[in-house]
Structures are given as C-alpha cells and as structure tokens.
Amino acid sequence: MSEPHEESGALANQGSTARDHLANERTFLAWVRTSLGVVGLGVVLAKLVAEPELTEIAGLLFIVLGVVGLGYSLTRYRHVTEHLQKGMFPVARVGPWALTAVALLVALVATAMVLR
C-alpha cells in the first residue's frame, strides 16, 4: 500500500503502483477522447445536415451523451485513483450499463433518422 507524500501527492512506486495509476489515466483519457468525438458528431449533426428538425434532436442527444461520458470518466478516474491508493481496485458495475443504455438510445434515434 502506498501513502501519498504530503507536499506533492506523489506515491511511492512499489510493486505495480505506477503501472496501475498510469493505466487508470490512459483509460480516463480514452473516455475523454471518445466523449469529445461524440460531442463533435452531435455538433456536425445539429448544424451541418440538411434536415434541421430531426438532426438538431439527434445532435443534442449526441452532445448530451458526450457530456455524460465526460462526467462519468472523471468520476470513475477519481474513484479508481482513491481505491488504488488504498491497494484496492473497484469493479465498475452501474456506469458501463448506464452509458450503454444511453448510447443505445442515441443509436436508435440515429437509426430512425437514417430510415426516415
């Protein structure tokens, strides 16, 4: 178990401490990249496609999905970091299911747009 140094918040690199924390950070950054891509897709749908009514709704849904992804990524990153500092690892249970449900809803709206 690694204790943070008072002044810097740094952890002693014992065992897999550094590897675990760096993997957590890479996962966080992957969530951020994906979420920003989804937000960008929402902006493109809402502003650059010909049918304004339906695409604005779909665009807003994609933007909301991206924002939810960003919020989840930060919450999960902090939660994992706190547990790693205690020598534990929390298993994600609710978050992936909730994000999958929201993503499926957005995908269904996008499918309806394409079929319309």
Helices and strands as residue ranges (DSSP letters): H 17-48, H 52-85, H 94-115
